[in-house]
Amino acid sequence: NIIPIDKVNNILKETISRKLPQAKVFISHSSKDKPFVHKLKEELSKDNSLKFWIDENEILAGDDIQKTISESLKEMDYLLLVISENSIKAPWVNFEVSQFMGIAENKRIIPIILSKGQSFSEPIDNLVRRLNYLDFSDKKNWRKNITSIKSALLKGTGIDCQSKEIKINFNNTVDNAVIGNKFNSSKILHVIV
């Protein structure tokens, strides 16, 4: 049996990913902040342990927008609130946060600041001021903030977001199996979990 090493890696990654619990995350944002939201989602989606709800992917033509958002928020574990000069003026963002606050028993809102000095109307502003936020207004904080978000989001899933390196040594003999087309007996497979 000859199994190319890239196929082994893909199968291993898919198997591990299928078994990971997924936290459901609603990203509340202004449509004007879409480029940031897409970058954030792409970064956070790398390990398949999070399932994101973003309006453009979830609201279909003909859907009742308000009803779809309200029903979806009930299923979410977290709400990422992107705070910018755009979002504080966006009626849908205010609606989403208000709805989530009403059903947020044992659920968390994580404020993400894109521009400082922004305030929502009450009672949203009062809530947001009490929460620990992540400041994305300074781009040099990107990596640290991504790690903090992952840690907060994965906490409820039981997944340890600290990556660990496991070395699988293929020096041992495997009957009737050759892995990879350029396999040598000293290869070690590194798996990050």
Residue, then its C-alpha position, 0 to 999 in steps of 0.5 A: n500500500i502506497i499512501p502519499i504523505d500529503k494524503v495522510n496529512n489531509i486525512l489526519k487534518e479532516t479526521i481531527s477537525r470533524k471531531l472538534p466541537q464547534a463554538k457558534v459565533f455571530i459577527s455583528h458589524s457594519s457592512k462598511d467594515k466587511p474587509f476587516v470582518h472577512k480577514l478576521k473570519e479567515e484568520l479564526s477559521k483556520d482550525n475548523s473549531l468555530k462556526f461563523w454566522i455572517d449575514e451575507n452567508e446566512i440570509l437568503a433572498g426572500d428571508d425575513i431579515q429580522k426574524t432570521i437574525s433573531e432565530s440565529l442569535k438564539e443558537m449562537d454561543y458568542l457575539l463578536l461586536v465590531i465597534s467602529e464609527n460605522s457600526i455605532k450608526a448601523p441600525w442592524v448592529n444595534f438590533e443584533v446586540s439588543q437581541f443578543m443581550g436579551i437571550a445572552e444567558n451564559k453567552r458572551i459578547i466580545p467587543i472588538i474596537l476598530s476605532k476608539g472613542q465610539s459610543f452606542s446608545e444605552p443600554i448597549d453602551n453601558l454593557v460594552r463599557r463593562l466588558n474587556y475589549l480587544d483593541f484592533s485600532d493598532k495593527k501591531n496588536w493583530r496577532k496578540n488579539i487573534t490569540s485572545i479571541k481564540s482563547a475566549l471562543l474556544k474556552g466554552t468548547g473544551i478545546d485547549c487553544q494552546s498549540k502542542e507539537i506531537k512528533i510521530n516517528f516513522n522509524n518503526t517498521v510498518d508491514n506492507a506500507v510505505i508512506g510518501n514517494k520519497f520516504n526515508s526511515s528517519k522522517i518524523l511527522h509533526v502534527i500541531v493540535 
